[in-house]
Amino acid sequence: MTLDFDCNAHLPQLDALARRYADRRPDLADLCLITMSELHLKHCVVTVDGDFRLYRRNRRDAIPLICPPGV
């Protein structure tokens, strides 16, 4: 399996997300996962990062998550 995601091709989106969530201090991996969730709507993000409950794809939609209870 290969990941078809090029950060350089999505720099404007990644920058916009970094600015929107600056108070949460997301790292590049978080920003890429948010962007990939916008590109691949039927897939869930697997995470232990509680900030993903606050992040939104397409500015308002909750990101489908798979995470342990209490995260």
Residue, then its C-alpha position, 0 to 999 in steps of 0.5 A: m500500500t502506498l500513500d498518495f499524498d504530497c504535502n507540497a501539493h497541499l501547502p495552502q490548505l496545510d497553512a490555512l489549517a495551521r493558522r485556524y488551529a494555532d491555539r492547538r499547536p497541531d504538528l504537520a502530521d495532524l494537518c496532513l491527516i485533516t487534509m487527507s480526511e477532506l480528500h477521502l471522505k469515507h475513511c476514518v482517522v485512527t488516533v490517540d490524539g484528543d485534539f481530533r475531536l475538535y478538528r473539523r474537515n471542510r471547516r465544519d464537519a466532524i472527522p470520523l475517528i477510531c480511538p480508544p475510549g476516553v480520548 
